[in-house]
Amino acid sequence: EFNKVIGNLPFSICDSILKKLSRYHFDLGVVTIPKSLAMKIKDENLVSKLTLLLNSTFEIRLLSEVPRDSFYPIPSTDAMIVKLLRRKYSESNIFLYFVKEVLLQEDKKLKNALVEALIRSWDKILKKKLTKRGAKEIVRAAEINKDLLEEKIASIPSEKIFEVFGTFKPIFSESDSLPQLKNFIV
């Protein structure tokens, strides 16, 4: 058990380590990563699963640039010191929690990841129990391509994932967008 992460991450596996860190519950992280990755993570116009996952899990702050000649051996890129603050989830940002929960289930089919993420979001943030049947009804109502629902999260292009989240955003922003679900909330 830990509540802080501090490190100079190996540049070659930074993506994997950051993805793994998003699964752990710590308050604060300060890490050195390649500058190109840091800029990618903070780029709001870039659609990538890693960017979505990290920004839905952490508040990310770029602290300082570190020139490549500060390291030995000298890497091929400059580095950036990045601060990761664990997001505190509430009703106002439940959608971010939902996004994180979907993206952490890379090994599951999209339809199953969506159902599981909906159930967890309702339980953790709203403190209400959404039945599996209710979650499946929400997924069905979203009218997502059936072939896409059968694909594993890891194999779905980032643009498609972004579109899927776009169909779910209204569900989380309008409290009574699906009144028929009252039958499925315990």
GIVEN-V84814 format. One record per helix or strand of 3 or more residues. SS is the DSSP state (helix for helix, strand for strand). FROM is the first residue (numbers start at 1). TO is the last residue. Records with the same first field share a line. If there is no record, write none. Layout:
SS = FROM-TO / FROM-TO
This chain:
strand = 4-8 / 28-34 / 58-66 / 79-86
helix = 11-21 / 35-42 / 49-57 / 68-70 / 91-103 / 110-126 / 132-141 / 146-149 / 153-155 / 158-173 / 179-184
